Amino acid sequence: MKSIRIGAGLGFYGDHWEPVVASIERGDVQFIASDHLAELTLAILQKDRQRDPSLGYARDVVPMLLRLWPLMRARGVRFVCNAGGLNPLGAAQAVQAALAAKGMAPRIAVVTGDDVLPRLLDASVPDAALAHLFSGEPVSAVRERLVFGNAYLGAAPIVQALDRGADIVITGRVADAALFLGPIAHHLGWDLKATDAAGLDRLAQGLTVGHLLECSGQGSGGNFGSQEAWKAIPDLAHIGFPIAEVWDDGTALITKAPGTGGRVNFDTVRQQLLYEVHDPHAYRSPDVVLDMGGIHLHDEGHDRVRLTGARGTAPGDQLKVVAGFSDGFKAEVTWGFSWPDAWDKAQAAIATIRTQLAERRVPHEELYIEYPGLNSAHGPLAPLPPPEQLNQMNEVWTRLVLRTNVKAAADGFGRLFPWIGLSGPAYTCGFTGLHNTSELLGIWPTLIARSDVEPNVRVDVLGEGS
């Protein structure tokens, strides 16, 4: 029975690619699929693009492929990624130029057409058509502040690029798991438009494989949250990213390269299976709707887990969109106080800042306060110690974040603090972030009709005519 072996690449912009080297050199993979776009990454890329219109892509794709491509070329391994972000063509051209400088010329394909900002900006489109996915708020509330909007594409353009012989495929926003389903469908000849139960179930299996591999080391024991059991995950310093072998019928084996750290077992795989899943009986993607209810994970030992039982139904006629809009500014300062009476000093200092904000009439929507080491990780789920214990602490660090729609107010926030070093509560440990203003981008999730997106999707191979 025909099969494919595909390995996980990055799980986010800035992830580590040395584990991918092990998958290429020792994992017998034919494809690597790399997910650079966590849900908020487009906001980071938008800020890059504002500074330099030639940017807007995940810049780690260039040094990564300079490291990986020579190894892949020697073994016939092909590569798919969504590092194109808001500028897939720019990413592809940067990769092409960097590799050409080293005498290498892979066949690079670019997938575009996920940019739907013009549709979101079109005032003739009814508000209800692009309402906020969760609140139902009309898009007109943010339309004038929108700066990007991208639909989650499916696996079809990736299949098309690979069918055209691409060694490297660079996309913009696609559904994370589609990065893996594309090579699987291409290699095994699956029909992405299948309507029969067997075909949809195969696609559901492929989608599950993609979901299990899309977060790099998290699928092989990294970030493993089981109490105490995480300590048994071996050699995280040399973790192996997960690899899947997938057969014609959709059956899959999740494993990793031999001699690497981490762990692939029932527990680590099932944790990743449920990661970021709202409804396990209807995990929606552009290619298939996955029902996880019948999935069976059989732990075969030796870092091997067999996956069967995924069920699929046809996808709907809408695609998810992630859009971003300008949402003001923030400035933050972290301030420390030492024993004795560290807690009381922090409270006195906070009261001083609140007084200054009021007396100077500094426009702001929120002053957010948290205490690193006490409640910044778990928020309200981590109640503060009782009052009699608070002043027994050796030190208290206080993070104050001002959110405002007025940039000058954010720029001036840090100037409220330094004088208190000599004129406020004693034993200040120091400030960080006194000159730290950031623009805020809000996220607008919505849905859009496939018919408004898919006719505009293009696959271009660099160096070829359109």
C-alpha positions as CSV (number, residue, x, y, z in Angstrom):
1,M,0.0,0.0,0.0
2,K,1.3,3.4,-1.0
3,S,2.3,5.8,1.8
4,I,3.9,9.2,2.5
5,R,6.2,10.3,5.4
6,I,5.8,14.0,6.3
7,G,7.6,15.8,9.1
8,A,6.7,18.9,11.2
9,G,8.5,22.1,10.6
10,L,8.1,25.2,12.7
11,G,5.1,25.7,14.9
12,F,5.3,29.5,15.0
13,Y,7.3,32.4,13.8
14,G,10.6,32.2,15.6
15,D,10.5,28.5,16.4
16,H,13.7,26.3,16.3
17,W,14.5,24.5,13.1
18,E,17.4,22.2,14.2
19,P,14.9,19.4,15.1
20,V,13.8,19.6,11.5
21,V,17.4,18.7,10.5
22,A,17.0,15.4,12.4
23,S,13.7,14.6,10.7
24,I,15.4,15.2,7.3
25,E,18.6,13.3,8.1
26,R,17.2,10.4,10.1
27,G,13.4,10.5,9.7
28,D,13.1,9.3,6.1
29,V,10.7,12.0,5.3
30,Q,9.5,13.1,1.8
31,F,8.0,16.4,2.8
32,I,8.3,19.0,5.6
33,A,5.4,21.3,6.3
34,S,6.1,24.4,8.4
35,D,3.5,26.6,10.2
36,H,4.9,30.1,10.8
37,L,1.6,31.8,11.5
38,A,0.1,31.6,15.0
39,E,-3.2,33.4,15.1
40,L,-1.8,36.8,16.0
41,T,1.3,36.6,13.9
42,L,-0.3,38.6,11.1
43,A,-0.5,41.5,13.5
44,I,3.3,41.3,14.0
45,L,3.8,41.1,10.2
46,Q,1.6,44.1,9.6
47,K,3.8,46.2,11.9
48,D,6.8,45.1,9.8
49,R,5.0,46.0,6.6
50,Q,4.1,49.4,8.0
51,R,7.8,50.1,8.5
52,D,8.9,48.6,5.2
53,P,6.4,47.7,2.4
54,S,8.7,45.0,1.1
55,L,8.3,43.0,4.4
56,G,5.1,41.4,5.8
57,Y,6.4,37.9,5.8
58,A,8.0,35.6,8.4
59,R,11.6,36.5,7.9
60,D,12.9,33.4,9.6
61,V,12.0,31.5,6.4
62,V,15.2,32.7,4.8
63,P,17.8,31.5,7.3
64,M,15.8,28.4,7.9
65,L,15.8,27.4,4.2
66,L,19.5,28.3,3.9
67,R,20.1,25.7,6.6
68,L,17.5,23.1,5.4
69,W,17.4,23.2,1.7
70,P,20.8,21.7,1.0
71,L,19.9,18.8,3.2
72,M,16.4,18.4,1.5
73,R,17.8,18.7,-2.0
74,A,20.3,15.9,-1.4
75,R,17.4,13.6,-0.2
76,G,14.6,14.7,-2.5
77,V,12.6,16.3,0.3
78,R,10.0,19.0,-0.6
79,F,8.9,21.8,1.6
80,V,5.6,23.6,2.2
81,C,5.1,26.7,4.5
82,N,2.8,29.6,5.2
83,A,5.7,32.0,6.0
84,G,4.5,34.3,3.2
85,G,2.1,35.9,5.7
86,L,0.9,39.2,4.3
87,N,3.5,39.1,1.4
88,P,3.9,35.6,0.0
89,L,5.6,36.9,-3.2
90,G,8.1,38.9,-1.2
91,A,9.0,35.9,0.9
92,A,9.5,33.7,-2.1
93,Q,11.7,36.3,-3.8
94,A,13.8,36.7,-0.6
95,V,14.2,32.9,-0.4
96,Q,15.1,32.7,-4.1
97,A,17.7,35.4,-3.8
98,A,19.3,34.0,-0.7
99,L,19.6,30.5,-2.2
100,A,20.7,31.8,-5.5
101,A,23.6,33.6,-3.8
102,K,24.7,30.1,-2.6
103,G,24.4,28.6,-6.1
104,M,21.0,26.9,-5.4
105,A,17.9,27.2,-7.6
106,P,14.9,25.2,-6.2
107,R,11.6,25.5,-8.0
108,I,9.6,27.8,-5.8
109,A,5.8,28.2,-6.0
110,V,3.8,31.0,-4.4
111,V,0.1,30.8,-3.4
112,T,-1.7,34.1,-3.2
113,G,-5.4,35.2,-3.0
114,D,-6.0,35.0,0.7
115,D,-6.0,38.8,1.0
116,V,-9.7,39.8,1.3
117,L,-9.1,43.3,2.8
118,P,-10.8,45.0,-0.2
119,R,-13.9,43.0,0.4
120,L,-13.9,44.0,4.1
121,L,-13.4,47.7,3.2
122,D,-16.3,47.7,0.7
123,A,-19.0,49.7,2.3
124,S,-21.6,48.2,-0.1
125,V,-21.2,44.8,1.6
126,P,-23.9,44.3,4.2
127,D,-22.7,44.5,7.8
128,A,-24.2,41.2,8.6
129,A,-22.1,39.5,5.9
130,L,-18.9,40.2,7.8
131,A,-20.0,40.5,11.4
132,H,-17.7,39.6,14.2
133,L,-17.7,35.8,14.5
134,F,-18.4,35.8,18.3
135,S,-20.0,39.1,19.3
136,G,-22.0,39.7,16.2
137,E,-20.8,43.3,16.1
138,P,-21.1,44.9,12.6
139,V,-17.9,45.3,10.6
140,S,-18.7,49.0,10.1
141,A,-17.6,49.5,13.7
142,V,-13.9,48.9,12.6
143,R,-14.0,49.2,8.8
144,E,-12.2,52.5,8.7
145,R,-9.4,51.1,11.0
146,L,-8.9,47.8,9.2
147,V,-5.3,47.2,8.0
148,F,-5.3,43.6,6.9
149,G,-7.8,40.8,6.3
150,N,-6.9,37.3,5.2
151,A,-9.0,34.2,4.5
152,Y,-7.9,30.7,5.6
153,L,-7.4,28.8,2.4
154,G,-7.4,25.1,2.1
155,A,-5.1,22.4,0.6
156,A,-6.1,22.7,-3.0
157,P,-3.6,25.4,-4.1
158,I,-0.8,23.5,-2.3
159,V,-1.7,20.4,-4.3
160,Q,-1.7,22.4,-7.5
161,A,1.8,23.8,-6.7
162,L,3.2,20.4,-5.9
163,D,1.6,19.0,-9.0
164,R,3.5,21.6,-11.0
165,G,6.8,20.3,-9.6
166,A,7.5,22.9,-6.9
167,D,10.3,22.0,-4.5
168,I,9.2,24.8,-2.1
169,V,5.7,26.1,-1.7
170,I,5.2,29.4,0.1
171,T,1.7,30.5,1.0
172,G,0.0,33.3,2.9
173,R,-2.8,32.5,5.4
174,V,-4.0,28.9,5.0
175,A,-5.6,26.6,7.6
176,D,-2.7,25.2,9.6
177,A,-3.5,21.6,9.0
178,A,-3.9,22.2,5.2
179,L,-0.1,22.6,5.0
180,F,0.1,18.9,5.7
181,L,-3.1,17.7,4.0
182,G,-1.9,19.3,0.7
183,P,1.3,17.1,0.4
184,I,-0.6,14.0,1.6
185,A,-3.4,14.5,-0.9
186,H,-0.9,15.3,-3.7
187,H,1.3,12.2,-3.0
188,L,-1.5,9.7,-2.4
189,G,-3.8,11.1,-5.1
190,W,-6.7,11.9,-2.8
191,D,-9.6,13.9,-4.2
192,L,-10.1,17.1,-2.2
193,K,-13.6,17.4,-3.6
194,A,-14.7,13.9,-2.5
195,T,-18.3,13.6,-1.5
196,D,-18.4,9.9,-0.7
197,A,-18.0,8.8,2.9
198,A,-14.7,6.9,2.3
199,G,-13.2,9.9,0.6
200,L,-14.3,12.4,3.3
201,D,-13.0,10.0,6.0
202,R,-9.6,9.9,4.3
203,L,-9.5,13.7,4.2
204,A,-10.5,13.8,7.9
205,Q,-7.6,11.4,8.7
206,G,-5.2,13.7,6.8
207,L,-6.6,16.8,8.5
208,T,-6.0,15.0,11.9
209,V,-2.4,14.3,10.9
210,G,-1.9,17.9,10.1
211,H,-3.4,19.0,13.4
212,L,-1.1,16.6,15.3
213,L,2.0,17.9,13.5
214,E,1.2,21.6,13.1
215,C,2.7,22.7,16.5
216,S,6.2,21.3,16.1
217,G,7.5,19.9,19.4
218,Q,4.2,20.2,21.1
219,G,3.2,17.1,19.2
220,S,6.1,15.1,20.6
221,G,6.1,15.9,24.3
222,G,7.0,19.5,24.3
223,N,4.8,21.8,26.4
224,F,3.3,18.6,27.9
225,G,1.0,19.7,30.7
226,S,0.2,16.5,32.6
227,Q,1.0,17.0,36.3
228,E,4.3,15.3,37.3
229,A,4.3,13.2,34.1
230,W,6.0,16.0,32.1
231,K,9.1,15.3,34.1
232,A,9.4,11.9,32.3
233,I,9.7,13.5,28.9
234,P,13.4,12.8,27.9
235,D,16.0,15.2,26.5
236,L,13.9,18.2,25.5
237,A,17.1,20.0,24.6
238,H,17.3,17.7,21.6
239,I,13.5,17.1,21.0
240,G,12.5,15.5,17.8
241,F,9.5,17.0,16.0
242,P,6.7,14.6,15.1
243,I,6.6,12.7,11.8
244,A,3.6,11.0,10.3
245,E,3.5,8.1,7.9
246,V,0.1,8.0,6.1
247,W,-1.2,5.2,3.9
248,D,-3.7,5.2,1.0
249,D,-6.6,4.4,3.3
250,G,-5.8,7.3,5.7
251,T,-4.4,5.1,8.5
252,A,-1.5,7.0,10.0
253,L,1.5,6.4,12.3
254,I,2.8,9.3,14.4
255,T,6.4,9.0,15.4
256,K,9.7,11.0,15.4
257,A,13.2,10.6,14.1
258,P,15.3,8.0,15.9
259,G,17.8,9.2,18.5
260,T,15.9,12.4,19.3
261,G,14.4,13.6,22.6
262,G,10.8,14.1,23.5
263,R,8.1,11.4,23.5
264,V,5.4,10.2,21.2
265,N,2.8,8.2,23.2
266,F,-0.9,8.1,23.8
267,D,-0.8,10.9,26.3
268,T,1.3,13.4,24.3
269,V,-0.7,12.7,21.1
270,R,-4.1,13.0,22.7
271,Q,-3.1,16.3,24.4
272,Q,-2.2,17.8,21.0
273,L,-5.3,16.3,19.4
274,L,-7.5,18.5,21.6
275,Y,-5.4,21.6,21.4
276,E,-7.3,24.6,20.2
277,V,-10.4,22.5,19.4
278,H,-13.7,24.1,20.2
279,D,-16.0,21.3,19.2
280,P,-14.2,17.9,18.7
281,H,-17.3,16.6,16.8
282,A,-17.1,19.5,14.3
283,Y,-13.5,20.7,13.8
284,R,-14.0,22.8,10.7
285,S,-11.5,23.4,8.0
286,P,-11.8,24.6,4.3
287,D,-11.4,21.0,3.1
288,V,-13.4,18.8,5.5
289,V,-15.3,18.9,8.8
290,L,-13.6,16.5,11.2
291,D,-15.5,14.5,13.8
292,M,-12.9,13.2,16.4
293,G,-15.5,11.1,18.2
294,G,-14.4,7.9,16.6
295,I,-10.7,8.4,16.6
296,H,-8.6,5.6,18.0
297,L,-5.0,6.1,19.2
298,H,-3.1,2.9,19.6
299,D,0.2,3.3,21.4
300,E,2.5,0.8,19.8
301,G,5.4,1.8,22.0
302,H,8.9,3.0,21.0
303,D,7.5,6.5,20.1
304,R,4.8,5.1,17.7
305,V,1.1,5.9,17.9
306,R,-1.3,4.6,15.3
307,L,-4.2,6.8,14.3
308,T,-7.5,5.5,12.9
309,G,-11.2,6.3,13.0
310,A,-11.4,10.0,12.0
311,R,-14.7,10.8,10.3
312,G,-15.4,13.6,7.8
313,T,-18.3,15.5,6.4
314,A,-18.3,18.1,3.6
315,P,-17.1,21.6,4.4
316,G,-19.4,24.6,4.2
317,D,-19.6,27.4,1.7
318,Q,-17.8,29.9,3.9
319,L,-14.2,30.4,4.9
320,K,-12.8,31.9,8.1
321,V,-11.2,35.3,8.0
322,V,-8.8,36.9,10.4
323,A,-8.6,40.7,10.1
324,G,-6.7,43.3,12.0
325,F,-7.6,46.8,12.9
326,S,-5.8,49.7,14.6
327,D,-6.9,49.7,18.2
328,G,-4.9,52.4,20.0
329,F,-1.6,52.2,21.9
330,K,-0.2,50.8,25.0
331,A,2.7,51.7,27.3
332,E,3.9,49.6,30.1
333,V,6.3,49.9,33.1
334,T,7.4,47.2,35.5
335,W,8.4,48.4,38.9
336,G,9.9,46.5,41.8
337,F,9.9,47.0,45.6
338,S,11.8,45.1,48.3
339,W,11.2,44.1,51.9
340,P,10.2,45.4,54.3
341,D,6.5,46.2,53.5
342,A,7.0,45.5,49.8
343,W,3.3,45.0,49.1
344,D,2.3,48.2,50.9
345,K,4.9,50.1,49.0
346,A,3.6,48.8,45.7
347,Q,0.1,49.8,46.6
348,A,1.2,53.3,47.5
349,A,3.1,53.7,44.3
350,I,0.1,52.5,42.2
351,A,-2.1,55.0,44.1
352,T,0.5,57.8,43.2
353,I,0.3,56.9,39.5
354,R,-3.5,56.8,39.5
355,T,-3.5,60.3,41.1
356,Q,-1.1,61.6,38.4
357,L,-3.2,60.2,35.6
358,A,-6.3,61.8,37.1
359,E,-4.8,65.2,37.9
360,R,-3.0,65.5,34.5
361,R,-6.2,64.3,32.8
362,V,-4.3,61.7,30.8
363,P,-6.7,60.1,28.3
364,H,-6.8,56.4,28.7
365,E,-9.2,53.5,28.5
366,E,-7.6,51.2,31.0
367,L,-4.7,50.9,33.6
368,Y,-4.1,47.2,33.9
369,I,-2.1,46.0,36.9
370,E,-0.6,42.6,37.6
371,Y,2.1,41.2,39.8
372,P,4.7,39.0,38.1
373,G,5.4,36.0,40.2
374,L,2.0,36.2,42.0
375,N,-0.8,36.3,39.4
376,S,0.5,37.2,35.9
377,A,0.4,33.6,34.7
378,H,-3.1,32.5,35.8
379,G,-4.8,35.8,36.6
380,P,-8.0,35.4,38.6
381,L,-7.3,31.7,38.9
382,A,-4.3,32.5,41.1
383,P,-5.7,34.3,44.1
384,L,-3.3,36.5,46.0
385,P,-2.1,35.4,49.4
386,P,-4.0,36.7,52.5
387,P,-3.2,40.2,53.6
388,E,-1.1,39.1,56.6
389,Q,1.3,37.2,54.2
390,L,1.7,39.8,51.5
391,N,4.1,42.1,53.4
392,Q,6.2,39.1,54.4
393,M,7.4,38.7,50.8
394,N,11.0,39.6,50.0
395,E,10.0,41.6,46.9
396,V,7.0,42.5,44.8
397,W,7.1,43.4,41.1
398,T,4.3,45.4,39.6
399,R,3.4,45.6,36.0
400,L,1.3,48.6,34.9
401,V,0.0,48.8,31.4
402,L,-1.8,51.9,30.1
403,R,-4.1,51.4,27.1
404,T,-5.1,54.6,25.3
405,N,-6.3,55.9,21.9
406,V,-3.9,58.8,22.1
407,K,-0.3,58.1,21.2
408,A,1.1,61.1,23.1
409,A,-0.5,59.8,26.3
410,A,1.2,56.4,25.8
411,D,4.5,58.2,25.0
412,G,4.3,60.2,28.2
413,F,3.4,57.3,30.5
414,G,7.0,56.5,31.4
415,R,7.6,60.1,32.5
416,L,5.3,59.6,35.4
417,F,7.7,57.3,37.2
418,P,11.4,58.2,37.5
419,W,11.0,61.0,40.1
420,I,9.4,58.4,42.5
421,G,12.7,56.7,42.7
422,L,13.8,59.3,45.2
423,S,10.5,60.8,46.3
424,G,8.3,57.7,46.7
425,P,8.2,54.6,48.8
426,A,11.7,53.4,49.8
427,Y,13.7,50.6,48.3
428,T,12.6,50.8,44.7
429,C,14.3,47.9,42.8
430,G,14.2,49.7,39.5
431,F,12.0,50.3,36.4
432,T,11.8,48.7,33.0
433,G,9.9,49.9,30.0
434,L,9.9,53.7,30.7
435,H,10.0,54.4,27.0
436,N,8.0,51.5,25.6
437,T,5.0,52.5,23.5
438,S,3.4,50.0,21.2
439,E,0.6,50.2,18.7
440,L,-2.2,47.9,19.4
441,L,-3.9,45.8,16.7
442,G,-7.3,44.3,17.4
443,I,-8.4,41.1,15.8
444,W,-11.6,40.8,13.8
445,P,-12.6,37.2,13.1
446,T,-15.4,36.7,10.6
447,L,-16.6,34.5,7.8
448,I,-16.7,35.1,4.1
449,A,-18.3,33.2,1.1
450,R,-15.9,30.9,-0.7
451,S,-17.2,32.3,-3.9
452,D,-15.7,35.7,-3.0
453,V,-12.2,34.2,-2.4
454,E,-11.4,31.0,-4.3
455,P,-11.7,32.4,-7.8
456,N,-8.9,34.8,-6.9
457,V,-6.5,32.2,-5.6
458,R,-3.3,32.0,-7.8
459,V,-0.4,29.6,-7.9
460,D,2.7,31.0,-9.6
461,V,6.0,29.3,-10.0
462,L,8.9,31.8,-9.9
463,G,10.5,32.2,-13.3
464,E,7.6,30.8,-15.2
465,G,5.0,32.9,-17.1
466,S,1.6,33.2,-15.6
